[in-house]
Amino acid sequence: MAMAKKEKTAAGKGIAFICQVNDLGAKIIKCRQGGKNKFSVLQAEIIPPEADEIRLQQKLAEVISGMGYSDNPLIVSIPRNQATSKYLKVPAAAAEEIEKIVGLQAARYLPYPANELITGFQVLSSDKEGFTYINLVIAHRDAISRYVKIAEALKAKRLNVFLSSYGLCSLYNSLFPRAAAPVILADIDVDRVELAIAKQEVLLFSRSFKFDPSSPNWQGVFTEELNRTRDAYLKDVAKEPPQKIVILKTHKDARGLTEALSGGTDLPVEELDLSARIDAAAGAREKIFSSGISFHSLIGMGLAPVSEYLNLLPKELKEEAKVSLQRKSQARLIFSLSAIILIAGLAAARNLDNKARYLEWIKTELNKISGEARPLEEIEKRFQALEDYGKKRLSGLDVLYELYKNIPERITLLNFSYEEDGKILIHGVSPELNLVPEFIARLEKSPVFGKFEIKIKYASKKRTPAGEVMDFEIACGRGS
């Protein structure tokens, strides 16, 4: 079933296309063609649940191409139920350091190896002690790969992948830019609800739950989940309570929800209906909204820039995009310089008497270009300095991680002290003396402790309530 604007629109290459795939009972493909009009052309396609991944990718490519796609930027909105979001406190302030830390932390929240997970984050606040509070977004690589393959097939010049909750946040902020207090946004889709707590352009908290409008008590379940979300937000994230609930209205069966919520919560409830703003052919608007399919995250996605640190592209693709951007900047500078020299040469050939004036003009233009290029050079130097510093600096997280990997199961670690690039002391107990040399042998083979000289400071028997154990201390130093 397709619901779309009937005539095919010609899209300029600068216009972005936004898409989403919901894996519900059936698979629902949603697409939006962006443009100067905030709420532009929408299209939805429902395909059978038995369709395989290849057919899904083909269909999505067909829908986007049918809307006038031609080498445009492509933005993907990942549904909230296909990713995990966590509120974290990290011991870093620089975005580059935070990015490294969250890459290590991600495997704690999903049962997959770190190399199978893709992360993004948004900084919420920081404190005087140097800690930063962030929203961490984690997605499995397989959830992203379908869109990467589609972008490759379409030869998209740029691909961005963001969590749907940020589209809801951006949509509300574009409509109410002066709303300073937190609000709960409730986006009702075919059989799932996404709740996002937002404050201006910042997403504070989000979650998703299944939704069955045919259930006799679905309003009560909805109210319970909403109150549960608010309580979790107040407990784990912030003490500033939401001021109201905003229902993003689309679902055909969500009648009476405002009244039900008003009786089950102490917050004021509002409805936001965007159906009249949608640019669609006669009859198409009614089909879109009567179907219960929500486009709110797609409408919001692309209305405002989203931090590159929230982009859920694989790391290697991010690096390629960064290199490509640097090359384009350099190419623009070279082209500008060549054009200036060419124009100056032609002018000098026409009028040799004005050579001095043209030379002065060339110097002025070159100074302008040098001024534009200097910030890029400074940025490159800073990136290089950060990279060199990261290679030389051994972090406490690296040391703890290597200890965790290599310590024998029967050894108990009692104390640990570390001065960065200095001395490391490891104090523990072992039921047997031979486990201590085994522990040292493992450390010497590790990439972190292999740089140190490792010695046993002492190893002596010690009586404890549990029996006799070997008390030992290991010292690790550089060249000592």
Phi, psi and omega in degrees: 000130180239141175229114187201171170290134192291315183279146179283133182258143178270117183261135173288159184292340180278348182278129182275151172247132181246134182222163179205145175237118177260122177266082180258214175302308169255165178269128182245123176261127177239138180221148173225136173263116181284170179177193179296324176286125183302320183251089188263202189293133179244152174210141176230144180224125178256125179241155185301149181296336182279355180298133181279178185296323180296316179296322179297315179296319179298317182293318179297318177297322179296316181298313182295317179297321180294339179271004177101022181293137177205086178059037180272162168298147182236126178245131180250133174255109180279124179302146184302327181285353177261008180215167178243140178235131182227143174269123186228154171246120184240146183275059180201158179241326181286138184299324181294321178291319179300319181300320179291319182295314183292332175297325178281327184282337189303321184294347177286339188251344175229141186280057179223156174299153184301326183286353176261001183247147178239135185237155171215161181208155174232129179284128178261315180195175177214163180238177184289339181280359178094008177269148180237138179257127188225161165261119180261129177248129181234131176226149175283145183303326181296328180292336181266331189298327181299321181285326177298317179295320179295317180298322177294319180294323180276353183058044179295134182283341178207134179235129174233140181232119182229155177291140184303329182302327180287334173293319177297317180298315180294321179299310182295320181294327179290330180275326182228070186294342183262005180284104187270340184271151178296144176228155175260118177262127181245109180256115185260118178255193187303308178220030180208147179242134174249126177251128180230128175260116188233151174225105186055238184269005185254129173271118183269326186195148176204154173201168183224146176215156182289153189219125180235097183292348179276348179292140183295335182242037185293330177295321179294319177297317179301313180297319179297316180295323179294315178295324178296320179295316179297318180296319179295320178297313181294328181282317191260336190246294188215156178266355179279109187286152173297148183264339180196169177247131179244116178272117175279102195278124168211324194293131184294334184260004184272039179282144179077004182292320180301315179295319180297317180292322180300328178276345185249000179215156181269005180267146173293146183240132177235156174248138177241112184250115181258004187300326182287345183266353185285133177276100183214157179291164182304128179090333183290323180300315181296322179295319182298311187276335176286343180285341183085002179280128181267135176245011190297317180294326178290321178296319181285329183291125179099351178287332180218151179298142177247141182305139180296337179287349175267355182290122183268034172284150173303150186303321183294326178287326176297318180296319178298318180295321179295316179296318179299320180294319178296319179296321179296320179296317178295319179297321178296320179295317180296318180297317180297317179296316180298318180296320179296315180296319180296313180297318179296321179296317178297319180295320180294323179295326180286326185215092182294335181295336181263019184302316182298318180295319179292322177297320177296322179295320178299317179299318180298314181294321178296323177296322178296314180296319179298322178296323178288325183282333185300315177301323178296320179295320179296318179298317180297320179296321180293317177300318181294320180295318178297318180295316179296320180296319180296326181288323183280327187278129177259115184274157176299327178298319179298316182296313180298322181294319179293321176299315180300320182288327193253347183289130177299152185299326187272354177270136177250126179275122182262323183209151182211128176228145186210128169249125189304132184058022179237233187256143177239129177242129180239118182245127181203181177231151182220142178291339182223146181292325185292346178287335182291310175300326177297318178299315180296319180298320178295317180297320182295335179273348183282151182294335181274305183284346178296342179277352184254159168265121189250129181223153172271116178288317175199158175209114184220155179285148183214135179269136178227166177303334181273353181131189182273134180225165175265118177267128186218160173222132181247134178247134178238123180219160179271113176064029180227000000 
